[in-house]
Amino acid sequence: MAHPIYRNAAGKRLPSVTTILSRFKESGALMAWANKEGLEGRPLRGPDSTADKAAEAGTLAHAMVESTIKGTPHPIESDYRPEIWGKAQSAYSAYREWASQTKLQPCESEVSLVCECHQLGGTLDTILVQGKLSLGDIKTSGGIYGEFLCQLAAYKHLWEVNHPERPITGGCHILRFSKEGGSFAHHFWPDLSKAWEAFELMRKLYDLDKEIKAMV
């Protein structure tokens, strides 16, 4: 899928929330994992790699949820190996049970927005509603990381600067599908003000970093 291109009112291309975060992403855990896989003789890429096998079930579960939210065709079982389909279906069933219990309903999905005040863009996974508006993001990952909270805080800002009459008052959710088999977990934060403060600093540093690199 092609990444959206964000432009301001003057037509200038803007960095995305994820582009800004990736500039300062910590890679220590990734390097440690790559070293471990290499020492144990496993390939880092391809059908036999640990990463690809683990991500496949999580990615499929992610796709199942997205198709439900968007009302698009569901993935087809015959396109996947039985063990991958089984793990993904188990995670998807857990998500459906969570959605049934919380009664949170998606009212918007894949919302692309631009912020003129901070000169950036981003695409929100979903807006959830149960009396109050909440922000939801779907992740396929081995855990929850600080950058996820900064991303959610930035998306919350993007929504509210474009929809001041409909603020996010119900908090922020991450729906996470594990890379280690596609299991489902729900995480919730009522307040991400510190994460937004951190993202604002990264936004400023992103521009300063580009200026400094242009000097050398």
C-alpha positions in Angstrom: 0.0 0.0 0.0 1.4 3.4 -1.0 2.0 5.8 1.9 -0.2 9.0 1.8 1.5 12.2 0.8 0.6 15.2 3.0 0.7 18.8 1.9 -0.1 22.1 3.6 -2.4 24.8 2.3 0.5 26.2 0.2 1.1 22.8 -1.5 4.4 22.1 0.3 5.0 18.4 1.2 4.9 17.7 4.9 6.5 15.0 7.0 4.2 12.4 8.5 3.9 11.6 12.2 5.6 8.2 11.6 8.4 9.8 9.5 9.2 12.2 12.4 9.2 9.4 14.9 11.3 7.0 12.8 14.1 9.7 12.7 14.6 9.2 16.5 13.6 5.6 16.8 15.8 3.5 19.1 17.2 0.5 17.2 19.0 -1.3 20.0 16.4 -4.0 20.5 16.3 -4.7 16.7 20.1 -5.0 16.5 20.1 -7.4 19.5 17.4 -9.5 17.9 19.3 -9.6 14.5 22.5 -10.7 16.3 20.7 -13.5 18.2 19.1 -14.8 15.0 22.4 -14.7 13.2 24.3 -16.6 16.0 21.6 -19.3 15.9 21.8 -19.7 12.2 18.4 -18.4 11.2 17.8 -16.1 8.2 16.6 -12.5 8.9 14.3 -12.5 5.9 12.3 -15.0 3.8 9.7 -17.7 4.5 12.0 -19.5 7.0 12.8 -16.5 9.1 11.5 -16.1 12.7 10.3 -12.6 11.9 8.3 -13.5 8.8 6.6 -16.5 10.5 5.7 -14.5 13.6 4.5 -11.4 11.8 2.3 -13.4 9.3 -0.3 -14.4 11.9 -0.3 -11.0 13.6 -0.5 -9.2 10.2 -3.4 -11.5 9.1 -5.3 -10.8 12.4 -4.7 -7.1 11.8 -6.1 -7.4 8.3 -9.2 -9.2 9.6 -10.0 -6.4 12.1 -9.4 -3.7 9.4 -11.8 -5.5 7.0 -14.4 -5.6 9.8 -14.0 -1.9 10.6 -14.0 -0.8 7.0 -16.6 -3.2 5.7 -14.3 -4.6 3.1 -13.9 -8.3 2.0 -12.5 -10.5 4.7 -9.2 -12.4 4.1 -9.8 -15.9 2.5 -8.8 -18.9 4.6 -7.5 -20.9 1.5 -4.9 -18.2 0.9 -3.0 -19.0 4.2 -1.3 -22.0 5.8 -3.6 -23.7 8.4 -1.4 -22.9 11.4 -1.2 -19.2 10.4 -5.0 -19.0 9.8 -5.7 -20.7 13.1 -3.5 -18.3 15.2 -4.9 -15.3 13.4 -8.5 -16.5 13.8 -8.0 -17.0 17.5 -6.7 -13.4 17.9 -9.5 -12.0 15.8 -12.1 -13.9 17.9 -10.5 -12.3 21.0 -10.8 -8.9 19.4 -14.5 -9.5 18.6 -15.2 -10.5 22.2 -13.4 -7.4 23.5 -15.5 -5.2 21.1 -18.7 -6.9 22.2 -17.9 -6.4 25.9 -16.8 -2.7 25.6 -19.5 -1.8 23.1 -16.9 0.6 21.4 -18.0 1.1 17.8 -15.8 2.5 15.0 -17.3 5.7 13.5 -14.3 6.8 11.3 -11.4 4.8 9.8 -8.2 5.6 7.9 -8.7 9.4 8.4 -5.9 11.4 6.7 -5.3 14.8 8.3 -2.9 17.8 8.2 -1.9 20.2 10.9 -0.9 23.6 9.6 0.4 24.8 13.0 2.9 22.0 13.4 3.3 21.4 9.6 2.8 17.6 9.6 0.3 15.0 8.5 -0.9 11.6 9.6 -3.5 8.9 9.0 -5.6 7.7 12.0 -6.6 4.1 12.2 -10.0 4.5 13.7 -12.2 6.8 15.9 -14.2 4.8 18.4 -17.4 6.0 20.1 -19.4 4.9 23.2 -20.9 8.2 24.3 -17.5 9.8 24.1 -15.0 9.9 21.2 -11.9 7.7 21.6 -8.9 7.3 19.4 -7.9 3.7 18.4 -4.7 2.4 16.7 -4.0 -1.1 15.6 -0.5 -2.5 16.0 1.2 -5.7 15.1 4.2 -5.8 17.4 6.0 -7.7 20.1 5.2 -5.1 22.8 4.1 -1.6 23.6 6.8 1.1 23.1 7.0 4.8 24.0 6.9 5.8 20.3 3.4 4.3 20.1 2.2 6.7 22.8 3.8 9.7 21.0 2.2 8.6 17.8 -1.2 8.3 19.4 -0.8 11.8 21.1 0.1 13.3 17.7 -2.9 11.7 16.1 -5.1 13.0 18.8 -3.8 16.5 18.1 -4.4 16.1 14.4 -8.0 15.1 15.0 -8.7 17.9 17.5 -7.1 20.7 15.5 -9.2 19.6 12.5 -12.4 18.8 14.5 -12.4 21.2 17.5 -16.1 20.7 17.9 -15.5 16.9 18.4 -12.6 16.5 20.9 -11.2 13.1 22.0 -12.6 12.9 25.5 -12.7 9.1 25.9 -8.9 8.4 25.9 -6.7 6.5 23.5 -6.6 2.7 22.8 -4.1 0.4 21.2 -5.4 -2.9 19.8 -2.2 -5.0 19.7 -1.7 -8.3 17.8 1.5 -10.1 18.9 4.2 -11.0 16.5 4.7 -14.1 18.5 1.6 -15.8 17.3 -1.0 -13.2 16.7 -2.6 -13.0 20.2 -4.7 -10.0 21.0 -4.3 -7.4 23.8 -6.0 -4.1 24.6 -4.2 -1.1 26.1 -5.8 2.2 27.2 -4.5 5.6 28.3 -6.9 8.4 29.5 -4.2 11.1 29.2 -1.2 11.4 26.8 -0.2 15.0 27.5 3.4 13.9 28.3 3.7 11.9 25.1 2.4 15.0 23.2 5.0 17.2 24.9 7.7 14.7 23.8 6.4 14.6 20.2 6.4 18.4 20.0 10.1 18.4 20.9 10.8 15.7 18.3 8.9 17.8 15.6 11.2 20.7 16.3 14.3 18.6 16.4 13.3 17.0 13.1 13.6 20.3 11.3 16.8 21.3 13.2 18.4 17.9 12.3 17.7 18.6 8.6 19.2 22.1 8.8 22.3 20.8 10.5 22.8 18.0 8.0 22.5 20.6 5.2 25.5 22.4 6.8 27.9 19.5 6.5 
